[in-house]
Amino acid sequence: MNSAPHFPPLRDWLQRLPTNLSAMQITLDTPLLESGLLDSMGLLELVSFLEERFSVALPLEEFIPENFQTPCTILGMLDRALANAEAT
């Protein structure tokens, strides 16, 4: 699956987070948890955004910190969920 078209909506969503106080420019490798950009409430809102925006249910087993480290890891998780949805 090609996650390139999914990055712009994710990047835009992340840039609007209230925790982005310095208006950090989001790249594929931006450390989201380490930088504090994504906190526990942000994680819940992000999951909701991804599920609504991409019409996919993210499996609970994907809810591990490693999948939320950077936009790239989030897109990998999203790609797996979309591929599984297409396969069923």
LUMKOL-359062 format. One line per field, with one value per residue: residue number from 0; x, y, z of N, C-alpha, C, CB in turn. Coordinates in Angstrom, 3 decimals, padded with zeros to 6 digits. Glycine has a CB too. Layout:
drenke NUM | ...
n.east X | ...
n.north Y | ...
n.up Z | ...
ca.east X | ...
ca.north Y | ...
ca.up Z | ...
c.east X | ...
c.north Y | ...
c.up Z | ...
cb.east X | ...
cb.north Y | ...
cb.up Z | ...
***
This chain:
drenke 0 | 1 | 2 | 3 | 4 | 5 | 6 | 7 | 8 | 9 | 10 | 11 | 12 | 13 | 14 | 15 | 16 | 17 | 18 | 19 | 20 | 21 | 22 | 23 | 24 | 25 | 26 | 27 | 28 | 29 | 30 | 31 | 32 | 33 | 34 | 35 | 36 | 37 | 38 | 39 | 40 | 41 | 42 | 43 | 44 | 45 | 46 | 47 | 48 | 49 | 50 | 51 | 52 | 53 | 54 | 55 | 56 | 57 | 58 | 59 | 60 | 61 | 62 | 63 | 64 | 65 | 66 | 67 | 68 | 69 | 70 | 71 | 72 | 73 | 74 | 75 | 76 | 77 | 78 | 79 | 80 | 81 | 82 | 83 | 84 | 85 | 86 | 87
n.east 000.848 | 000.499 | 001.469 | 001.834 | -000.268 | -001.729 | -000.309 | -000.463 | -003.135 | -002.808 | -000.511 | -001.474 | -003.484 | -001.949 | -000.381 | -002.212 | -002.639 | -003.186 | -000.956 | 001.151 | 002.828 | 004.967 | 004.519 | 005.597 | 006.990 | 005.765 | 007.224 | 007.816 | 009.445 | 009.213 | 009.493 | 006.869 | 005.787 | 008.017 | 008.665 | 006.534 | 004.456 | 002.335 | 000.098 | -001.610 | -004.382 | -004.326 | -003.589 | -005.920 | -007.699 | -006.401 | -006.626 | -009.391 | -009.695 | -008.205 | -009.699 | -012.195 | -011.537 | -010.310 | -012.035 | -011.762 | -011.278 | -009.098 | -007.173 | -007.074 | -004.690 | -002.773 | -002.372 | 000.114 | 002.977 | 005.110 | 003.908 | 003.090 | 005.160 | 006.243 | 005.043 | 005.523 | 005.513 | 002.883 | 001.549 | 002.355 | 000.976 | -001.627 | -001.653 | -001.436 | -003.896 | -005.713 | -005.069 | -005.792 | -008.519 | -009.292 | -008.787 | -010.731
n.north -001.180 | 002.259 | 004.871 | 007.551 | 009.353 | 009.585 | 011.024 | 013.992 | 014.728 | 013.681 | 015.042 | 017.697 | 017.519 | 016.914 | 019.231 | 021.076 | 020.510 | 021.384 | 021.124 | 021.743 | 024.091 | 025.599 | 025.735 | 023.639 | 022.227 | 019.437 | 016.425 | 013.257 | 011.968 | 013.217 | 013.213 | 012.279 | 011.434 | 011.623 | 014.335 | 015.467 | 016.371 | 014.713 | 013.665 | 011.719 | 012.297 | 013.352 | 011.085 | 009.520 | 011.187 | 011.227 | 008.547 | 008.420 | 010.370 | 009.147 | 006.789 | 007.822 | 009.524 | 007.810 | 005.731 | 003.249 | 000.636 | 000.618 | -002.006 | -003.194 | -004.429 | -002.990 | -000.761 | 000.256 | 001.851 | 002.039 | 002.289 | 004.881 | 006.640 | 008.313 | 010.205 | 008.492 | 005.886 | 005.819 | 005.951 | 003.500 | 001.737 | 002.493 | 001.780 | -001.028 | -001.581 | -000.690 | -002.425 | -004.877 | -004.436 | -004.319 | -006.924 | -008.396
n.up 000.000 | -000.691 | 001.191 | 000.728 | -000.285 | 002.027 | 003.849 | 003.731 | 004.862 | 007.449 | 008.370 | 008.308 | 010.262 | 012.542 | 012.724 | 013.599 | 016.237 | 019.666 | 021.261 | 019.668 | 020.079 | 019.143 | 016.500 | 014.971 | 012.060 | 010.508 | 009.601 | 007.928 | 009.745 | 012.205 | 015.691 | 017.524 | 020.060 | 021.738 | 021.503 | 022.736 | 021.295 | 020.718 | 023.000 | 025.578 | 025.292 | 022.753 | 021.324 | 021.465 | 020.084 | 017.631 | 016.752 | 016.427 | 014.407 | 012.297 | 011.872 | 011.093 | 008.899 | 007.041 | 006.865 | 008.311 | 010.688 | 013.319 | 014.498 | 017.872 | 018.662 | 017.368 | 018.846 | 020.141 | 021.588 | 019.729 | 017.230 | 017.112 | 017.132 | 015.085 | 012.207 | 010.053 | 011.204 | 012.058 | 009.614 | 008.564 | 010.262 | 009.582 | 006.860 | 007.101 | 008.368 | 006.437 | 004.327 | 005.477 | 005.724 | 003.055 | 002.324 | 003.532
ca.east 000.000 | 001.262 | 000.965 | 002.108 | -001.448 | -002.316 | 000.493 | -000.935 | -004.183 | -002.254 | 000.370 | -002.309 | -004.140 | -000.928 | 000.059 | -003.254 | -002.763 | -002.901 | 000.373 | 002.144 | 002.933 | 005.988 | 004.142 | 006.577 | 006.682 | 005.707 | 007.774 | 007.588 | 010.282 | 009.046 | 009.200 | 005.614 | 005.661 | 009.225 | 008.618 | 005.364 | 003.428 | 001.194 | -000.077 | -002.610 | -005.632 | -004.053 | -003.624 | -007.326 | -008.252 | -005.767 | -007.262 | -010.724 | -009.494 | -007.792 | -010.807 | -013.220 | -011.013 | -009.957 | -013.091 | -011.130 | -011.185 | -007.740 | -007.229 | -006.500 | -003.308 | -001.895 | -002.255 | 001.358 | 003.718 | 005.958 | 003.123 | 002.750 | 006.400 | 006.418 | 004.024 | 005.844 | 005.027 | 001.417 | 001.129 | 002.545 | -000.153 | -002.798 | -001.538 | -001.791 | -005.336 | -006.412 | -004.839 | -006.624 | -009.920 | -009.504 | -008.682 | -011.930
ca.north 000.000 | 003.495 | 005.799 | 008.941 | 010.231 | 009.702 | 011.900 | 015.381 | 014.951 | 013.395 | 016.167 | 018.863 | 017.280 | 017.025 | 020.621 | 021.856 | 020.099 | 022.461 | 020.908 | 022.227 | 025.497 | 026.295 | 025.571 | 022.733 | 021.655 | 017.983 | 015.610 | 011.831 | 011.490 | 014.033 | 012.392 | 012.802 | 011.176 | 012.136 | 015.800 | 015.912 | 016.848 | 013.806 | 013.186 | 010.654 | 012.756 | 013.469 | 009.731 | 009.130 | 012.006 | 010.782 | 007.286 | 008.786 | 011.040 | 008.167 | 005.881 | 008.564 | 010.069 | 006.751 | 004.707 | 001.990 | 000.369 | 000.236 | -003.108 | -002.882 | -004.914 | -001.975 | 000.357 | 000.154 | 003.104 | 002.022 | 002.677 | 006.298 | 007.392 | 009.317 | 010.064 | 007.320 | 004.672 | 005.895 | 005.582 | 002.058 | 001.118 | 002.772 | 000.943 | -002.418 | -001.643 | -000.570 | -003.671 | -005.908 | -004.139 | -004.703 | -008.378 | -009.039
ca.up 000.000 | -000.799 | 002.208 | 000.342 | -000.303 | 003.366 | 004.696 | 003.887 | 005.868 | 008.777 | 008.699 | 008.609 | 011.547 | 013.590 | 012.847 | 014.286 | 017.637 | 020.615 | 021.833 | 018.704 | 020.469 | 018.359 | 015.090 | 014.388 | 010.758 | 010.647 | 008.523 | 008.161 | 010.847 | 013.414 | 016.874 | 018.062 | 021.492 | 022.380 | 021.513 | 023.486 | 020.367 | 020.843 | 024.368 | 025.671 | 024.690 | 021.331 | 020.753 | 021.297 | 019.009 | 016.390 | 016.343 | 015.943 | 013.119 | 011.281 | 011.569 | 010.350 | 007.633 | 006.107 | 006.938 | 008.691 | 012.123 | 013.693 | 015.467 | 019.184 | 018.780 | 016.773 | 019.779 | 020.905 | 021.412 | 018.532 | 016.062 | 017.205 | 017.327 | 014.024 | 011.171 | 009.242 | 011.872 | 012.033 | 008.259 | 008.436 | 010.943 | 008.761 | 005.665 | 007.469 | 008.644 | 005.146 | 003.578 | 006.107 | 005.397 | 001.654 | 002.217 | 004.105
c.east 000.889 | 000.697 | 001.173 | 000.851 | -002.087 | -001.543 | -000.065 | -002.082 | -003.690 | -001.382 | -000.456 | -002.994 | -003.144 | -000.490 | -000.960 | -003.426 | -002.445 | -001.525 | 001.489 | 002.335 | 003.941 | 005.706 | 005.185 | 006.100 | 006.802 | 006.276 | 007.471 | 008.334 | 010.173 | 008.715 | 007.989 | 005.483 | 006.819 | 009.204 | 007.466 | 004.249 | 002.160 | 001.153 | -001.210 | -003.948 | -005.480 | -004.076 | -005.054 | -007.977 | -007.685 | -006.408 | -008.647 | -010.635 | -009.157 | -008.951 | -011.894 | -012.734 | -010.786 | -010.931 | -012.523 | -011.162 | -009.761 | -007.808 | -006.522 | -005.053 | -002.303 | -001.651 | -001.065 | 002.173 | 004.554 | 005.210 | 002.762 | 003.983 | 006.556 | 005.245 | 004.272 | 005.332 | 003.499 | 000.898 | 001.320 | 001.392 | -001.425 | -002.794 | -001.922 | -003.293 | -006.138 | -006.248 | -005.695 | -008.096 | -010.236 | -009.524 | -009.942 | -013.175
c.north 001.237 | 004.524 | 007.266 | 009.815 | 010.419 | 010.670 | 013.319 | 015.562 | 014.677 | 014.557 | 017.393 | 018.721 | 017.476 | 018.477 | 021.490 | 021.465 | 021.259 | 022.315 | 021.367 | 023.729 | 026.273 | 026.206 | 024.748 | 022.235 | 020.139 | 017.327 | 014.156 | 011.319 | 012.318 | 013.129 | 012.955 | 012.612 | 011.812 | 013.661 | 016.338 | 016.432 | 016.006 | 013.290 | 012.156 | 011.068 | 012.885 | 012.122 | 009.284 | 009.896 | 011.589 | 009.501 | 007.567 | 009.449 | 010.034 | 007.260 | 006.584 | 008.981 | 008.982 | 005.581 | 003.327 | 001.866 | -000.083 | -000.858 | -002.745 | -003.334 | -003.940 | -000.799 | 000.156 | 001.418 | 003.161 | 002.488 | 004.163 | 007.184 | 008.552 | 009.212 | 008.826 | 006.033 | 004.651 | 005.470 | 004.096 | 001.295 | 001.296 | 001.899 | -000.504 | -002.558 | -001.564 | -001.837 | -004.798 | -005.692 | -004.535 | -006.218 | -009.084 | -008.713
c.up 000.000 | 000.167 | 001.835 | 000.301 | 001.075 | 004.251 | 004.818 | 004.886 | 007.293 | 009.231 | 009.093 | 009.962 | 012.690 | 013.796 | 013.576 | 015.757 | 018.572 | 021.272 | 020.894 | 018.909 | 019.624 | 016.869 | 014.337 | 013.029 | 010.868 | 009.396 | 008.831 | 009.386 | 012.120 | 014.600 | 017.626 | 019.572 | 022.251 | 022.503 | 022.353 | 022.595 | 020.489 | 022.275 | 024.396 | 025.062 | 023.177 | 020.637 | 020.499 | 020.153 | 017.650 | 015.876 | 015.766 | 014.570 | 012.018 | 010.875 | 010.761 | 008.967 | 006.590 | 006.142 | 007.232 | 010.213 | 012.418 | 014.747 | 016.774 | 019.318 | 018.151 | 017.728 | 020.717 | 020.631 | 020.132 | 017.281 | 016.038 | 017.381 | 016.350 | 013.056 | 010.302 | 009.896 | 011.930 | 010.660 | 007.998 | 009.074 | 010.117 | 007.496 | 005.971 | 007.695 | 007.341 | 004.316 | 004.146 | 005.779 | 003.955 | 001.486 | 002.742 | 003.322
cb.east -000.962 | 001.240 | 001.637 | 002.780 | -002.479 | -002.373 | 001.889 | -001.375 | -005.390 | -001.436 | 001.295 | -003.358 | -004.746 | 000.289 | 000.332 | -004.580 | -001.835 | -003.976 | 000.560 | 001.702 | 003.317 | 007.365 | 003.969 | 006.843 | 007.629 | 004.252 | 009.311 | 008.004 | 011.703 | 007.928 | 010.437 | 004.452 | 005.609 | 010.456 | 008.500 | 005.760 | 003.952 | 001.288 | -000.377 | -002.811 | -006.065 | -002.721 | -002.921 | -008.108 | -007.961 | -004.267 | -007.366 | -011.423 | -008.375 | -006.625 | -011.400 | -013.647 | -009.705 | -008.570 | -013.880 | -009.665 | -012.234 | -006.936 | -006.598 | -007.326 | -003.177 | -002.501 | -003.553 | 002.171 | 004.616 | 006.506 | 001.866 | 001.793 | 007.581 | 007.782 | 003.986 | 007.359 | 005.611 | 000.932 | 001.905 | 003.868 | -000.334 | -002.842 | -000.108 | -001.027 | -005.755 | -005.886 | -003.343 | -006.419 | -010.219 | -008.413 | -007.453 | -012.123
cb.north 000.001 | 004.035 | 005.520 | 008.969 | 009.674 | 008.338 | 011.963 | 015.901 | 014.067 | 012.077 | 016.503 | 019.064 | 015.855 | 016.159 | 021.201 | 021.686 | 018.910 | 022.499 | 019.439 | 021.916 | 025.594 | 025.724 | 026.945 | 021.551 | 022.221 | 017.508 | 015.842 | 011.035 | 011.462 | 015.104 | 012.329 | 012.139 | 009.663 | 011.697 | 016.325 | 016.978 | 016.814 | 012.621 | 014.372 | 010.253 | 014.101 | 014.133 | 008.732 | 009.368 | 013.490 | 010.568 | 006.302 | 009.728 | 012.089 | 007.317 | 005.314 | 009.797 | 010.817 | 006.260 | 004.666 | 001.909 | -000.714 | 001.460 | -004.371 | -003.521 | -006.290 | -001.462 | 000.518 | -001.149 | 003.319 | 000.622 | 001.860 | 006.522 | 006.469 | 009.121 | 011.319 | 007.230 | 004.574 | 007.333 | 006.391 | 001.636 | 001.717 | 004.268 | 001.004 | -002.857 | -000.500 | 000.645 | -004.066 | -005.912 | -002.640 | -004.098 | -008.868 | -008.617
cb.up 001.222 | -002.247 | 003.530 | -001.014 | -001.256 | 004.031 | 004.163 | 002.556 | 005.566 | 008.764 | 007.503 | 007.515 | 011.595 | 013.240 | 011.474 | 013.565 | 017.933 | 021.687 | 022.170 | 017.230 | 021.925 | 018.657 | 014.416 | 015.327 | 009.648 | 010.898 | 008.353 | 006.943 | 010.411 | 013.215 | 017.816 | 017.372 | 021.767 | 021.599 | 020.095 | 024.458 | 018.916 | 019.818 | 025.339 | 027.125 | 025.300 | 021.112 | 021.685 | 022.597 | 019.270 | 016.603 | 017.544 | 016.944 | 013.232 | 011.803 | 012.863 | 011.136 | 007.882 | 006.399 | 005.632 | 008.153 | 012.580 | 014.215 | 014.869 | 020.270 | 018.119 | 015.461 | 020.591 | 020.523 | 022.589 | 018.305 | 016.008 | 018.357 | 017.195 | 013.269 | 010.298 | 009.018 | 013.296 | 012.376 | 007.227 | 009.073 | 012.353 | 008.384 | 005.106 | 008.742 | 009.600 | 004.357 | 003.618 | 007.632 | 005.613 | 000.767 | 002.981 | 005.548
***
